[in-house]
Amino acid sequence: MRRLSHLHALRVFEAAARHLHFGRAAEELSLDPTAVSHQIRNLEAVLGVRLFIRRPRPLRLTDEGKLLFPAIRDSLEQMEKAVAEVQRRGQKPLVISMTLAFASEWFIPRLASIKSSIGFEISVHADNAPANLSAGEIDLALRSQEEPGQQHQWRHLFDDHFIAVAAPQLVAGDDKGPTSAQLPSLPLIEYRWSSPQRKPLEWRDWCQSAGLSFNETASVTNFTEESHAIGAAVGGAGMALISERLADRRLRQGELVELSEHRLPAPPFWGVWRADHPRAADIDSLLHAIAEKAAN
């Protein structure tokens, strides 16, 4: 290979041998079929052997072509993998912004699986503040919002609901769990949204929509961070209204139980990125992996 100056011709040969068709090789390489034929004839002249039997059709490899094809194919595949690895090492991690609760409850437990699906490094930027995508420090933001914004590219990932949950020990003693009438008597956990645009989620609203009376004297513990409210619920401090998506892992592991079939609609989750982002293909791959994990 070091003595040959016909690497382009070898690439053309590999495509033609793989397809056994000059026209399809030309289409793959964005060449004219005549140019493919010309490259093959030049390579045959350099090697001093015929590589293809052109007549009668279909196109076939000669014995020499059969000997050369797997070596060239494997060499090109190794070069492609090496180039991809060098590019990967030279790339900075893709920085993803998400809320603290989404990071700890949903994304981090699925991080290893997501990374194995995408093949490049990512960096998690957990912050409840809005992400400034225009500054260039954040590549992708994952957020829950009723409607997509006017700026940037938005992709719907998955829908959500608010559900009433509590630790099993809080409602122990009845295998079927508490009745709807008993729910208002349990200690309550609430938290405040970091975004002033979102209406506070309160138990009063849930009780009203469920047709239950709200206990004005109920013990209520307030948090400023959603993940802390989830942790308090797991610890048995009270029942909480939280995202079904964020509660999923805790429910499956038995750390929380759902207390009622009544649910409130929650804003869906979106992926947001700059329309001119140079790594749009990587972002697409990552969002596809996230949506796939959410569907399982």
RAMO-V775501 format. One record per backbone hydrogen bond with DSSP energy under -1.0 kcal/mol. CO is the residue of the C=O (numbers start at 0). NH is the residue of the N-H. Records with the same first field share a line. If there is no record, write none. Layout:
CO: NH / NH
This chain:
5: 9
6: 10
7: 11
8: 12
9: 13
10: 14
11: 15
12: 16
13: 17
14: 18
15: 19
20: 24
21: 25
22: 26
23: 27
24: 28
25: 30
31: 35
32: 36
33: 37
34: 38
35: 39
36: 40
37: 41
38: 42
39: 43
40: 44
41: 45
42: 46
43: 47 / 48
50: 61
52: 59
59: 52
61: 65
62: 66
63: 67
64: 68
67: 71
68: 72
69: 73
70: 74
71: 75
72: 76
73: 77
74: 78
75: 79
76: 80
77: 81
78: 82
79: 83
80: 84
81: 85
82: 86
83: 87
84: 88
85: 89
93: 122
94: 138 / 139
95: 124
96: 141
97: 126
98: 102
99: 103
100: 104
101: 105 / 106
102: 107
106: 109
107: 110
109: 113
110: 114
111: 115
113: 117
114: 118
120: 93
122: 95
124: 97
130: 132
132: 135
139: 96
140: 271
142: 269
152: 272
154: 270
157: 268
159: 265
160: 243
161: 263
162: 241
163: 258
164: 239
165: 256
166: 169
173: 176
178: 182
181: 184
182: 185
186: 238
187: 220
189: 222
194: 197
201: 205
202: 206
203: 207
204: 208
205: 209
206: 211
214: 217
218: 187
220: 189
222: 191
224: 228
225: 229
226: 230
227: 231
228: 232
229: 233
230: 234
231: 236
232: 235
238: 188
239: 164
241: 162
242: 246
246: 250
247: 251
248: 252
249: 254 / 255
256: 165
263: 161
267: 144
268: 156 / 157
269: 142
270: 154
271: 140
272: 152
273: 276
278: 282
279: 283
280: 284
281: 285
282: 286
283: 287
284: 288
285: 289
286: 290
287: 291
288: 292
289: 293
290: 294
